[in-house]
Amino acid sequence: MRQADAVVVGAGPNGLVAALTLARAGLAVDVYEAADVPGGGCRTAELTVPGFRHDICSAVHPLLVASPAFADIDLAAHGVRLLTPSTAFAHPLDGGRAVCVGHDVDEVAASLGADGAAYARIFSPLVRDVDKILPAFLGSMRTVPAHPLKAAAFGLHGLSTAQDMARKFHTEEGRALVAGTAAHSMLPLTAPLSGVFPRLFIALAHRFGWPVVEGGSAAVVDALVAELTTLGGRVETGRLVKRLNELPPSRTIVLDVTPRQLLEMAGGTVPRRYGRALRRYRYGPGVCKVDWALSGPVLWSAEGCRQAVTVHVGGTFAEIARGEADVNAGRHPDHPYCLVTQPCIVDPTRAPAGGHTLWAYCHVPNGSDVDMTERIEAQIERFAPGFRDLVLGRSTCTAVDEEMHNPSYVGGDINAGAATLRQMVFRPAVQWNPYRTALDGVYLCSAATPPGGGVHGMCGVGAAHAALRDLGRHGADSPEP
Ligand SMILES: Cc1cc2nc3c(=O)[nH]c(=O)nc-3n(C[C@H](O)[C@H](O)[C@H](O)COP(=O)(O)OP(=O)(O)OC[C@H]3O[C@@H](n4cnc5c(N)ncnc54)[C@H](O)[C@@H]3O)c2cc1C
């Protein structure tokens, strides 16, 4: 029996990347995971009909391909194949219309008619500079950016709202494009920062595409676990850690949990000021998610949607803005904005021959137990008549269920905290190093730290570096966030 130098609680992507970073620095690392399989928001399972494999949480991975944390992990060597559709995402509108975003900025601009010039004006320079801008935002947000002027310009635009950005467009298509990408934030489209999401996600679509993982997102986690195991790290599943004092002795504890769980796990030992800050931490809306096994592909009225893995379903800017405002005011929209993915467009391995899987979620108030299946299906049916006839099986997960499957999704908030202006920078509290807690040797590595939600692993890198610095161990061979 060896004693671990570091214990990581939670085997989500951030927990595993933190474990890997610590193991690479020579530490003996043990990971404890509550669920029966590792992966957290990056798992795949047969949720509906045998032979149909669904991503339980994350499905689409532009952040992973853009992330410095994954740049030095040889996923391909572990058999991970990223499949990138020619159309990153599409947004259908009534009357069989759709706006589609693929690799080429000029092509999208040309398809937008009267809004083409505005689109090119915003996205041509952004896509050209995205490699210089991204590192400043995919990290701790505490280091001086390598390209400060470009990062500052992007940050300033980010303070604007999606509504401000939509004013630059005059067609229904151009404005819908802004709404569909801004709504990923779960913010009202009138909130500061909601304008940064269209810029970020559309730039990522042009620069990297929006890929899925062949066979399902779990393959990424299998690769992380395999790499960790090679370095002597261990992952124990089925182990819910309720209190920090039940952990075996180690020099470092890294927690892939959110502030509310940290407070519970610490059992009153958190210093008062830090505890107060953690209690003030705000969670965002939840999600209600549905997975379907289908007998064939969804026949969207707009041809362009049939080539896209991701489809933003919700109609016009005004409709999506109204729905997201409802959710943020504690109401369930009748016509919700739905994020839909159809991975079989590029990955036939997810279903038996001819079959397709479909994945969708809509936003709901935090803590909701309302089943939104009917309303989500009605929205899809609106743009793809006959959709319901394809359904062989379905599985629904309300916001309350989300938290039952993963305690880090408090109230069904899949981003581990609201994306407000304050919390995007000062996540989880106002402090210089966001990964260090006020407890000696205890660090947070979840999406409740910068840069926030998504499968990018950078919260894990940040926490591991803070821990290594405190242990006097520099020189971990992964990027400093
Ligand atoms: C429905 C849905 C769709 C999403 N879609 C995308 C997408 O397409 N692309 C994308 O980039 N991101 C997506 N995300 C977000 C992404 O999955 C998360 O942001 C990401 O997984 C966060 O990683 P993490 O390691 O911080 O936390 P998590 O992945 O949540 O992992 C935390 C882990 O810690 C474990 N844990 C928590 N408490 C304890 C405890 N006390 N003891 C032991 N173990 C514990 C949990 O069981 C879990 O395994 C989606 C999430 C959901 C739910």
The ligand as an SDF file (V2000), in Angstrom:
LIG
                    3D

 53 58  0  0  0  0  0  0  0  0999 V2000
  -26.2620   18.0110  -20.4510 C   0  0  0  0  0  0  0  0  0  0  0  0
  -24.8860   18.6380  -20.5600 C   0  0  0  0  0  0  0  0  0  0  0  0
  -24.3920   19.0070  -21.7900 C   0  0  0  0  0  0  0  0  0  0  0  0
  -23.1160   19.5770  -21.8940 C   0  0  0  0  0  0  0  0  0  0  0  0
  -22.6180   19.8320  -23.1300 N   0  0  0  0  0  0  0  0  0  0  0  0
  -21.3380   20.2450  -23.2620 C   0  0  0  0  0  0  0  0  0  0  0  0
  -20.7170   20.2710  -24.5300 C   0  0  0  0  0  0  0  0  0  0  0  0
  -21.3180   19.8690  -25.5280 O   0  0  0  0  0  0  0  0  0  0  0  0
  -19.4330   20.7080  -24.6140 N   0  0  0  0  0  0  0  0  0  0  0  0
  -18.7190   21.0920  -23.4960 C   0  0  0  0  0  0  0  0  0  0  0  0
  -17.5540   21.4860  -23.6180 O   0  0  0  0  0  0  0  0  0  0  0  0
  -19.2750   21.0330  -22.2630 N   0  0  0  0  0  0  0  0  0  0  0  0
  -20.5650   20.6100  -22.1220 C   0  0  0  0  0  0  0  0  0  0  0  0
  -21.1150   20.4650  -20.8850 N   0  0  0  0  0  0  0  0  0  0  0  0
  -20.3920   20.9860  -19.7100 C   0  0  0  0  0  0  0  0  0  0  0  0
  -19.2640   20.0730  -19.2560 C   0  0  0  0  0  0  0  0  0  0  0  0
  -19.7030   18.7390  -19.2140 O   0  0  0  0  0  0  0  0  0  0  0  0
  -18.7740   20.5090  -17.8760 C   0  0  0  0  0  0  0  0  0  0  0  0
  -18.5060   21.8920  -17.8630 O   0  0  0  0  0  0  0  0  0  0  0  0
  -17.5100   19.7610  -17.5000 C   0  0  0  0  0  0  0  0  0  0  0  0
  -17.7660   18.3790  -17.4410 O   0  0  0  0  0  0  0  0  0  0  0  0
  -16.9930   20.2560  -16.1770 C   0  0  0  0  0  0  0  0  0  0  0  0
  -15.9430   19.4260  -15.7740 O   0  0  0  0  0  0  0  0  0  0  0  0
  -15.5570   19.2590  -14.2330 P   0  0  0  0  0  0  0  0  0  0  0  0
  -14.4720   18.2750  -14.1820 O   0  0  0  0  0  0  0  0  0  0  0  0
  -15.3560   20.6030  -13.6410 O   0  0  0  0  0  0  0  0  0  0  0  0
  -16.8840   18.6930  -13.5260 O   0  0  0  0  0  0  0  0  0  0  0  0
  -17.7700   17.4410  -13.8200 P   0  0  0  0  0  0  0  0  0  0  0  0
  -17.6000   16.9660  -15.1990 O   0  0  0  0  0  0  0  0  0  0  0  0
  -19.1260   17.8220  -13.3690 O   0  0  0  0  0  0  0  0  0  0  0  0
  -17.1840   16.3220  -12.8540 O   0  0  0  0  0  0  0  0  0  0  0  0
  -17.2920   16.3700  -11.4520 C   0  0  0  0  0  0  0  0  0  0  0  0
  -17.1190   14.9570  -10.9580 C   0  0  0  0  0  0  0  0  0  0  0  0
  -16.9480   14.9900   -9.5490 O   0  0  0  0  0  0  0  0  0  0  0  0
  -17.7220   13.9570   -8.9810 C   0  0  0  0  0  0  0  0  0  0  0  0
  -18.0280   14.3620   -7.6140 N   0  0  0  0  0  0  0  0  0  0  0  0
  -18.6770   15.4690   -7.2120 C   0  0  0  0  0  0  0  0  0  0  0  0
  -18.7820   15.4980   -5.8790 N   0  0  0  0  0  0  0  0  0  0  0  0
  -18.1470   14.3900   -5.4230 C   0  0  0  0  0  0  0  0  0  0  0  0
  -17.8990   13.8690   -4.1260 C   0  0  0  0  0  0  0  0  0  0  0  0
  -18.3140   14.4930   -3.0340 N   0  0  0  0  0  0  0  0  0  0  0  0
  -17.2130   12.6980   -4.0140 N   0  0  0  0  0  0  0  0  0  0  0  0
  -16.7570   12.0450   -5.1230 C   0  0  0  0  0  0  0  0  0  0  0  0
  -16.9870   12.5020   -6.3780 N   0  0  0  0  0  0  0  0  0  0  0  0
  -17.6620   13.6580   -6.5210 C   0  0  0  0  0  0  0  0  0  0  0  0
  -18.9500   13.8840   -9.8650 C   0  0  0  0  0  0  0  0  0  0  0  0
  -19.6120   12.6460   -9.7420 O   0  0  0  0  0  0  0  0  0  0  0  0
  -18.3340   14.0970  -11.2450 C   0  0  0  0  0  0  0  0  0  0  0  0
  -17.9260   12.8920  -11.8200 O   0  0  0  0  0  0  0  0  0  0  0  0
  -22.3550   19.8390  -20.7330 C   0  0  0  0  0  0  0  0  0  0  0  0
  -22.8490   19.4390  -19.4910 C   0  0  0  0  0  0  0  0  0  0  0  0
  -24.0880   18.8120  -19.4070 C   0  0  0  0  0  0  0  0  0  0  0  0
  -24.5840   18.3090  -18.0820 C   0  0  0  0  0  0  0  0  0  0  0  0
  1  2  1  0
  2  3  1  0
  2 52  2  0
  3  4  2  0
  4  5  1  0
  4 50  1  0
  5  6  2  0
  6  7  1  0
  6 13  1  0
  7  8  2  0
  7  9  1  0
  9 10  1  0
 10 11  2  0
 10 12  1  0
 12 13  2  0
 13 14  1  0
 14 15  1  0
 14 50  1  0
 15 16  1  0
 16 17  1  0
 16 18  1  0
 18 19  1  0
 18 20  1  0
 20 21  1  0
 20 22  1  0
 22 23  1  0
 23 24  1  0
 24 25  2  0
 24 26  1  0
 24 27  1  0
 27 28  1  0
 28 29  2  0
 28 30  1  0
 28 31  1  0
 31 32  1  0
 32 33  1  0
 33 34  1  0
 33 48  1  0
 34 35  1  0
 35 36  1  0
 35 46  1  0
 36 37  1  0
 36 45  1  0
 37 38  2  0
 38 39  1  0
 39 40  1  0
 39 45  2  0
 40 41  1  0
 40 42  2  0
 42 43  1  0
 43 44  2  0
 44 45  1  0
 46 47  1  0
 46 48  1  0
 48 49  1  0
 50 51  2  0
 51 52  1  0
 52 53  1  0
M  END
$$$$
